[in-house]
Amino acid sequence: MPLRWTRALIEEAGDHVPVYGSHEWLTLPDDDRRKVAATCIAAEAWRLREFLDELRTQVRGRRAREITEARRPRPGDHQGGAVPWDREVSDG
């Protein structure tokens, strides 16, 4: 799901890309393709996390509205209070 231009930068870096911020990453020169690729990978991970958080918030909001709607009283619902359970019911 990386953006097209970040995918291209990551693929151009080769096989071994160090983890962003690691000691190995820090020792690379700033113009090294692997350092740029690691930065792109970290940025894409952040972007994905933000996207998923937003999606979860939308789902939670929708679900909360569904629950609120389901809890609303409907015509014919009991209004509360004691229910006369000991009442005689005829068999018909």
Legacy VTK file of the C-alpha trace (Angstrom):
# vtk DataFile Version 3.0
C-alpha trace
ASCII
DATASET POLYDATA
POINTS 92 float
0.000 0.000 0.000
2.961 2.379 -0.207
2.633 5.380 -2.439
4.055 4.850 -5.917
6.997 7.228 -5.490
7.989 5.820 -2.078
7.742 2.272 -3.425
10.145 3.258 -6.222
12.649 4.732 -3.738
12.432 1.641 -1.534
12.927 -0.754 -4.468
15.930 1.233 -5.761
17.705 0.806 -2.406
18.417 -2.891 -2.879
17.918 -5.832 -0.577
19.254 -4.703 2.784
17.624 -1.561 4.171
18.415 -0.844 7.830
15.666 0.113 10.259
15.040 3.856 10.454
16.880 5.354 13.438
19.011 2.258 14.073
22.776 2.492 14.624
23.355 1.109 11.128
20.990 3.714 9.655
22.745 6.530 11.545
26.148 5.536 10.133
24.962 5.743 6.510
25.680 8.938 4.578
22.604 11.134 4.110
22.603 10.598 0.350
22.682 6.776 0.615
19.648 5.198 -1.090
19.226 2.780 1.822
18.923 5.675 4.287
16.296 7.325 2.098
14.466 4.005 1.688
14.430 3.408 5.455
12.969 6.877 5.939
10.290 6.118 3.332
9.449 2.800 5.032
9.061 4.588 8.385
6.904 7.286 6.795
4.698 4.678 5.116
4.304 2.814 8.419
3.213 6.072 10.080
0.809 6.841 7.227
-0.718 3.359 7.468
-1.101 3.669 11.243
-2.856 7.029 10.869
-5.149 5.581 8.191
-6.058 2.599 10.387
-6.660 4.824 13.427
-9.013 6.990 11.397
-10.802 3.908 10.097
-11.188 2.507 13.635
-12.589 5.852 14.823
-15.162 5.820 12.020
-16.180 2.246 12.819
-16.423 2.975 16.558
-18.526 6.070 15.828
-20.870 4.165 13.550
-21.178 1.288 16.031
-21.884 3.709 18.894
-24.707 5.272 16.859
-26.114 1.807 16.106
-26.072 0.893 19.811
-27.697 4.181 20.800
-30.427 3.629 18.220
-30.996 0.048 19.406
-31.407 1.253 23.013
-34.134 3.771 22.155
-37.615 2.817 23.379
-39.964 1.479 20.721
-43.751 1.556 20.613
-45.013 -1.312 22.758
-41.867 -1.497 24.914
-42.418 -1.890 28.659
-42.202 1.506 30.369
-40.373 0.164 33.388
-41.409 -0.722 36.902
-42.662 -3.977 38.360
-43.954 -6.636 36.013
-46.981 -8.580 37.356
-45.532 -12.099 37.031
-48.009 -13.710 39.407
-51.015 -12.911 37.226
-53.155 -15.870 36.173
-53.052 -16.591 32.463
-55.824 -18.659 30.939
-55.009 -21.393 28.459
-57.439 -20.018 26.017
LINES 1 93
92 0 1 2 3 4 5 6 7 8 9 10 11 12 13 14 15 16 17 18 19 20 21 22 23 24 25 26 27 28 29 30 31 32 33 34 35 36 37 38 39 40 41 42 43 44 45 46 47 48 49 50 51 52 53 54 55 56 57 58 59 60 61 62 63 64 65 66 67 68 69 70 71 72 73 74 75 76 77 78 79 80 81 82 83 84 85 86 87 88 89 90 91
